[in-house]
């Protein structure tokens, strides 16, 4: 059987039925998303009325206005987004309910945190899945990211797992090529940026929609509230499923390492590095595929301009934080080393953190690596020219990062 090829340029290709539904419903797709109606729907869905605070409302309202004004959602995209926003609000109501019902949740100490914070497409998913093999480690599973809070009077996870499996299958049907770029499997680890969605201060929205007004807003916002609430959710999750150490992962954290330090008291940052000429086109392709799930007005130039500047900002913020303090430990992982000899990279991490690296752990890591092979869902093909970029544009635009890696890691990425 020949290997499935998923090309960056094919981001807007969907099944016939998908395009047909959008075509039929498009003339009726004039209504805007009503944020207050979604709040009422979430309250009806959960049977709960009270949020623990109203701080989330401002970013929520900015997001709704930005979606309505700028995102150009097609009918299916609008339906999915309404359901997603309702689910976020429902989970917020449920989380607040459980935290009030069980005050002992917040009395816990948050587990030590190993925070995987590297640019997108630098091996962060592979690293997180490998670390999930260690029974001492606690990851955020995909089904937990979608629904971190169980319904009222029900701590069991069965229904939440079924819902996540349904979402996984739906994505495979809607965008068959997406899994070759970034597999989302309901029983596998997922990015904790989805927990920040509960405060509506998250970069997830700009990765899935064209919402420049909202993106500008969250760059200027105070994110201490978001990380404070995320800490509460993490305590809630470890109360549901205990372990010893959190393995968190999201490029989002590069931009907000100071907040991570303030709220994750026992913090080790794991920073994977890879040549930006390889990471950026891969990520831009993923964003294009993501946005096409919601809109048929996706422009490559918008994706490129937004995320080229954004990733530069993320790296600048992270480097500035790292060079200005010496209390947070960093472990640097080179992508090529992780791909070619993951065990050596993991051993380095454990030794630097003062943890035992046993033969039993090695066997668990090797087994996980064997079942999570590259190209499992097909081959992802992309190049800088797909996005109007070339080598010189990247090397000059990200020269500060290449210099940082060379001066601090004694190696060259380019």
DALIN-V406062 format. One record per residue. N is the residue number from 1. RES is the residue in three letters. SS is DSSP state (helix for helix, strand for strand, loop for the rest). PHI is phi in whole degrees, 0 to 359 (none if undefined). D_CENTER is the distance of its C-alpha to the mean C-alpha in Angstrom with 1 decimal. Layout:
# DALIN-V406062
N|RES|SS|PHI|D_CENTER + N|RES|SS|PHI|D_CENTER
This chain:
# DALIN-V406062
1|UNK|loop|none|32.3 + 2|UNK|loop|286|30.8 + 3|UNK|loop|287|27.2 + 4|UNK|loop|289|25.0 + 5|UNK|strand|251|24.2 + 6|UNK|strand|245|21.2 + 7|UNK|strand|259|21.9 + 8|UNK|helix|303|20.0 + 9|UNK|helix|290|22.9 + 10|UNK|helix|260|22.7 + 11|UNK|loop|301|19.4 + 12|UNK|loop|260|21.6 + 13|UNK|loop|268|23.5 + 14|UNK|loop|235|23.3 + 15|UNK|loop|301|25.7 + 16|UNK|helix|304|29.0 + 17|UNK|helix|298|28.6 + 18|UNK|helix|298|25.3 + 19|UNK|helix|293|27.2 + 20|UNK|helix|294|30.3 + 21|UNK|helix|298|28.7 + 22|UNK|helix|298|27.3 + 23|UNK|helix|295|30.7 + 24|UNK|helix|292|32.6 + 25|UNK|helix|272|30.6 + 26|UNK|helix|304|30.1 + 27|UNK|helix|298|33.4 + 28|UNK|helix|258|32.5 + 29|UNK|loop|264|29.1 + 30|UNK|loop|264|30.4 + 31|UNK|loop|292|29.2 + 32|UNK|loop|273|26.4 + 33|UNK|loop|289|23.8 + 34|UNK|loop|262|25.6 + 35|UNK|helix|299|23.4 + 36|UNK|helix|289|26.2 + 37|UNK|helix|296|26.8 + 38|UNK|helix|292|23.3 + 39|UNK|helix|298|23.9 + 40|UNK|helix|297|27.2 + 41|UNK|helix|296|25.7 + 42|UNK|helix|295|23.3 + 43|UNK|helix|295|26.3 + 44|UNK|helix|294|28.4 + 45|UNK|helix|297|25.8 + 46|UNK|helix|268|25.4 + 47|UNK|loop|77|29.0 + 48|UNK|loop|245|27.8 + 49|UNK|loop|243|28.6 + 50|UNK|loop|256|27.6 + 51|UNK|loop|268|24.5 + 52|UNK|loop|290|24.8 + 53|UNK|loop|202|24.6 + 54|UNK|loop|242|24.4 + 55|UNK|loop|297|22.3 + 56|UNK|helix|292|19.3 + 57|UNK|helix|294|21.8 + 58|UNK|helix|298|22.0 + 59|UNK|helix|298|18.4 + 60|UNK|helix|298|18.5 + 61|UNK|helix|292|21.7 + 62|UNK|helix|297|20.6 + 63|UNK|helix|297|17.6 + 64|UNK|helix|300|20.2 + 65|UNK|helix|297|22.7 + 66|UNK|helix|294|20.4 + 67|UNK|helix|299|19.4 + 68|UNK|helix|295|23.1 + 69|UNK|helix|272|24.4 + 70|UNK|helix|236|22.1 + 71|UNK|helix|281|19.7 + 72|UNK|loop|53|22.6 + 73|UNK|strand|290|21.1 + 74|UNK|loop|277|23.3 + 75|UNK|helix|306|24.6 + 76|UNK|helix|294|22.1 + 77|UNK|helix|298|19.2 + 78|UNK|helix|294|20.8 + 79|UNK|helix|299|21.4 + 80|UNK|helix|298|17.8 + 81|UNK|helix|293|16.6 + 82|UNK|helix|300|19.4 + 83|UNK|helix|295|18.5 + 84|UNK|helix|296|14.9 + 85|UNK|helix|295|16.1 + 86|UNK|helix|298|18.9 + 87|UNK|helix|294|16.8 + 88|UNK|helix|298|14.8 + 89|UNK|helix|297|18.3 + 90|UNK|helix|296|19.7 + 91|UNK|helix|294|17.3 + 92|UNK|helix|294|18.1 + 93|UNK|helix|299|21.8 + 94|UNK|helix|292|21.6 + 95|UNK|helix|298|19.9 + 96|UNK|helix|299|22.5 + 97|UNK|helix|299|25.2 + 98|UNK|helix|294|24.4 + 99|UNK|helix|293|24.2 + 100|UNK|helix|285|27.6 + 101|UNK|helix|290|29.1 + 102|UNK|loop|235|28.3 + 103|UNK|loop|299|28.6 + 104|UNK|helix|295|28.6 + 105|UNK|helix|301|24.8 + 106|UNK|helix|281|24.5 + 107|UNK|helix|281|27.4 + 108|UNK|loop|292|25.5 + 109|UNK|loop|277|24.5 + 110|UNK|loop|292|20.8 + 111|UNK|loop|302|20.4 + 112|UNK|strand|305|20.2 + 113|UNK|strand|243|16.7 + 114|UNK|strand|260|15.7 + 115|UNK|strand|254|12.8 + 116|UNK|strand|277|11.3 + 117|UNK|loop|230|10.7 + 118|UNK|loop|229|11.5 + 119|UNK|loop|303|11.1 + 120|UNK|loop|302|9.1 + 121|UNK|loop|71|11.5 + 122|UNK|loop|251|13.3 + 123|UNK|loop|96|13.3 + 124|UNK|helix|295|10.5 + 125|UNK|helix|293|10.0 + 126|UNK|helix|301|13.8 + 127|UNK|helix|296|14.2 + 128|UNK|helix|296|12.1 + 129|UNK|helix|292|14.0 + 130|UNK|helix|296|17.2 + 131|UNK|helix|293|17.0 + 132|UNK|loop|295|16.5 + 133|UNK|loop|291|20.0 + 134|UNK|loop|284|21.5 + 135|UNK|loop|297|22.7 + 136|UNK|loop|283|22.5 + 137|UNK|strand|268|18.8 + 138|UNK|strand|241|16.6 + 139|UNK|strand|254|13.0 + 140|UNK|loop|270|10.9 + 141|UNK|strand|281|11.8 + 142|UNK|helix|301|10.4 + 143|UNK|helix|292|13.4 + 144|UNK|helix|286|13.0 + 145|UNK|helix|296|9.6 + 146|UNK|helix|287|11.5 + 147|UNK|loop|222|14.6 + 148|UNK|loop|292|14.7 + 149|UNK|loop|247|18.3 + 150|UNK|loop|286|21.2 + 151|UNK|loop|299|23.9 + 152|UNK|loop|303|26.9 + 153|UNK|loop|62|29.2 + 154|UNK|loop|213|27.0 + 155|UNK|loop|272|25.1 + 156|UNK|loop|294|24.9 + 157|UNK|loop|258|21.6 + 158|UNK|helix|305|23.3 + 159|UNK|helix|293|22.7 + 160|UNK|helix|291|19.0 + 161|UNK|helix|293|18.7 + 162|UNK|helix|297|20.9 + 163|UNK|helix|296|18.9 + 164|UNK|helix|292|15.7 + 165|UNK|helix|297|18.0 + 166|UNK|helix|297|19.3 + 167|UNK|helix|296|16.0 + 168|UNK|helix|299|15.4 + 169|UNK|helix|295|19.0 + 170|UNK|helix|296|18.9 + 171|UNK|helix|296|16.1 + 172|UNK|helix|298|18.3 + 173|UNK|helix|284|21.2 + 174|UNK|helix|290|19.9 + 175|UNK|loop|226|18.2 + 176|UNK|loop|303|19.7 + 177|UNK|loop|280|18.6 + 178|UNK|helix|298|14.9 + 179|UNK|helix|291|14.8 + 180|UNK|helix|289|16.6 + 181|UNK|helix|272|13.8 + 182|UNK|loop|211|10.8 + 183|UNK|loop|292|12.2 + 184|UNK|loop|244|10.7 + 185|UNK|loop|247|13.4 + 186|UNK|loop|297|14.0 + 187|UNK|loop|259|15.5 + 188|UNK|loop|255|13.1 + 189|UNK|strand|298|10.4 + 190|UNK|loop|222|6.8 + 191|UNK|loop|289|3.8 + 192|UNK|loop|281|5.9 + 193|UNK|helix|303|4.7 + 194|UNK|helix|292|6.1 + 195|UNK|helix|287|9.1 + 196|UNK|helix|292|9.6 + 197|UNK|helix|302|10.1 + 198|UNK|helix|294|13.3 + 199|UNK|helix|251|14.7 + 200|UNK|loop|60|13.7 + 201|UNK|loop|238|12.7 + 202|UNK|loop|208|9.2 + 203|UNK|loop|277|8.3 + 204|UNK|helix|299|6.5 + 205|UNK|helix|297|10.2 + 206|UNK|helix|284|11.4 + 207|UNK|helix|275|9.2 + 208|UNK|helix|244|10.9 + 209|UNK|loop|214|14.2 + 210|UNK|loop|273|16.8 + 211|UNK|loop|227|17.0 + 212|UNK|helix|298|18.4 + 213|UNK|helix|296|20.2 + 214|UNK|helix|294|17.3 + 215|UNK|helix|299|15.4 + 216|UNK|helix|294|18.6 + 217|UNK|helix|299|18.9 + 218|UNK|helix|287|15.8 + 219|UNK|helix|292|16.7 + 220|UNK|helix|266|20.0 + 221|UNK|loop|283|19.1 + 222|UNK|loop|276|19.6 + 223|UNK|loop|264|16.4 + 224|UNK|helix|297|18.5 + 225|UNK|helix|298|18.5 + 226|UNK|helix|298|14.7 + 227|UNK|helix|286|14.7 + 228|UNK|helix|296|18.0 + 229|UNK|helix|289|16.8 + 230|UNK|helix|300|13.7 + 231|UNK|helix|300|16.4 + 232|UNK|helix|297|18.4 + 233|UNK|helix|294|15.8 + 234|UNK|helix|297|15.4 + 235|UNK|helix|296|19.2 + 236|UNK|helix|298|19.4 + 237|UNK|helix|290|17.3 + 238|UNK|helix|288|19.4 + 239|UNK|helix|292|22.4 + 240|UNK|helix|284|21.6 + 241|UNK|loop|218|20.9 + 242|UNK|loop|286|22.3 + 243|UNK|loop|200|21.8 + 244|UNK|loop|234|22.5 + 245|UNK|strand|209|19.4 + 246|UNK|strand|274|15.7 + 247|UNK|strand|247|13.4 + 248|UNK|strand|258|10.1 + 249|UNK|strand|208|7.4 + 250|UNK|loop|188|5.2 + 251|UNK|helix|301|7.1 + 252|UNK|helix|312|7.3 + 253|UNK|helix|292|9.9 + 254|UNK|helix|305|12.1 + 255|UNK|helix|280|13.3 + 256|UNK|helix|226|14.0 + 257|UNK|helix|294|15.5 + 258|UNK|helix|296|18.6 + 259|UNK|helix|293|17.0 + 260|UNK|helix|299|15.4 + 261|UNK|helix|298|19.0 + 262|UNK|helix|294|20.6 + 263|UNK|helix|250|18.9 + 264|UNK|loop|255|18.2 + 265|UNK|loop|294|21.8 + 266|UNK|loop|247|21.7 + 267|UNK|strand|238|19.1 + 268|UNK|strand|234|18.8 + 269|UNK|strand|265|16.4 + 270|UNK|strand|252|15.7 + 271|UNK|strand|243|15.4 + 272|UNK|strand|283|15.4 + 273|UNK|strand|234|17.4 + 274|UNK|loop|206|18.3 + 275|UNK|loop|305|20.4 + 276|UNK|helix|296|18.7 + 277|UNK|helix|295|21.1 + 278|UNK|helix|262|19.2 + 279|UNK|helix|287|15.5 + 280|UNK|helix|295|15.9 + 281|UNK|helix|296|17.6 + 282|UNK|helix|297|15.2 + 283|UNK|helix|289|12.2 + 284|UNK|helix|300|14.5 + 285|UNK|helix|297|15.5 + 286|UNK|helix|297|12.1 + 287|UNK|helix|297|11.8 + 288|UNK|helix|300|15.4 + 289|UNK|helix|297|15.0 + 290|UNK|helix|295|12.3 + 291|UNK|helix|293|14.6 + 292|UNK|helix|292|17.6 + 293|UNK|loop|290|16.5 + 294|UNK|loop|244|17.3 + 295|UNK|strand|215|20.0 + 296|UNK|loop|255|22.8 + 297|UNK|loop|241|23.2 + 298|UNK|loop|280|20.4 + 299|UNK|loop|248|22.0 + 300|UNK|helix|302|21.0 + 301|UNK|helix|296|22.5 + 302|UNK|helix|293|20.3 + 303|UNK|helix|299|17.1 + 304|UNK|helix|295|18.7 + 305|UNK|helix|298|20.2 + 306|UNK|helix|294|17.2 + 307|UNK|helix|276|14.7 + 308|UNK|helix|293|17.6 + 309|UNK|helix|295|18.5 + 310|UNK|helix|295|15.0 + 311|UNK|helix|292|14.3 + 312|UNK|helix|298|17.8 + 313|UNK|helix|299|17.3 + 314|UNK|helix|301|14.3 + 315|UNK|helix|293|16.5 + 316|UNK|helix|297|19.6 + 317|UNK|helix|297|18.2 + 318|UNK|helix|292|17.2 + 319|UNK|helix|295|20.5 + 320|UNK|helix|300|22.4 + 321|UNK|helix|298|21.1 + 322|UNK|helix|296|21.8 + 323|UNK|helix|281|25.3 + 324|UNK|helix|260|26.3 + 325|UNK|loop|216|26.0 + 326|UNK|loop|223|26.9 + 327|UNK|loop|259|25.9 + 328|UNK|loop|264|22.4 + 329|UNK|strand|280|22.4 + 330|UNK|strand|239|20.5 + 331|UNK|strand|243|20.4 + 332|UNK|strand|267|20.1 + 333|UNK|strand|239|19.2 + 334|UNK|strand|271|20.5 + 335|UNK|helix|306|18.7 + 336|UNK|helix|297|22.1 + 337|UNK|helix|292|23.2 + 338|UNK|helix|296|20.3 + 339|UNK|helix|289|21.0 + 340|UNK|helix|273|24.8 + 341|UNK|loop|206|25.2 + 342|UNK|helix|297|22.3 + 343|UNK|helix|297|24.7 + 344|UNK|helix|296|26.1 + 345|UNK|helix|292|22.8 + 346|UNK|helix|293|22.0 + 347|UNK|helix|300|25.5 + 348|UNK|helix|301|25.2 + 349|UNK|helix|298|22.2 + 350|UNK|helix|294|24.2 + 351|UNK|helix|295|27.4 + 352|UNK|helix|298|26.0 + 353|UNK|loop|269|24.6 + 354|UNK|loop|73|28.0 + 355|UNK|loop|253|27.0 + 356|UNK|loop|288|29.0 + 357|UNK|loop|239|28.1 + 358|UNK|loop|272|30.3 + 359|UNK|helix|297|31.4 + 360|UNK|helix|297|30.0 + 361|UNK|helix|297|26.5 + 362|UNK|helix|304|27.1 + 363|UNK|helix|296|28.1 + 364|UNK|helix|295|25.0 + 365|UNK|helix|297|22.8 + 366|UNK|helix|296|25.0 + 367|UNK|helix|294|24.9 + 368|UNK|helix|296|21.1 + 369|UNK|helix|297|21.2 + 370|UNK|helix|293|24.0 + 371|UNK|helix|266|22.1 + 372|UNK|loop|234|18.9 + 373|UNK|loop|279|20.6 + 374|UNK|loop|293|19.4 + 375|UNK|loop|77|20.4 + 376|UNK|loop|304|20.3 + 377|UNK|loop|250|19.6 + 378|UNK|loop|126|21.3 + 379|UNK|strand|257|21.4 + 380|UNK|strand|264|19.2 + 381|UNK|strand|248|21.6 + 382|UNK|loop|201|21.1 + 383|UNK|loop|207|23.0 + 384|UNK|helix|302|23.0 + 385|UNK|helix|295|25.8 + 386|UNK|helix|301|23.7 + 387|UNK|helix|241|22.2 + 388|UNK|loop|70|25.5 + 389|UNK|loop|244|24.7 + 390|UNK|loop|215|26.8 + 391|UNK|helix|304|27.0 + 392|UNK|helix|297|28.9 + 393|UNK|helix|297|26.5 + 394|UNK|helix|285|23.7 + 395|UNK|helix|298|25.9 + 396|UNK|helix|284|27.4 + 397|UNK|helix|292|24.4 + 398|UNK|loop|243|22.5 + 399|UNK|helix|301|25.8 + 400|UNK|helix|298|24.9 + 401|UNK|helix|284|22.0 + 402|UNK|helix|302|24.3 + 403|UNK|helix|294|27.0 + 404|UNK|helix|299|24.9 + 405|UNK|helix|296|24.0 + 406|UNK|helix|295|27.6 + 407|UNK|helix|282|29.1 + 408|UNK|helix|255|27.0 + 409|UNK|helix|248|26.2 + 410|UNK|loop|54|29.5 + 411|UNK|loop|210|28.0 + 412|UNK|loop|248|27.3 + 413|UNK|loop|274|24.2 + 414|UNK|loop|270|26.3
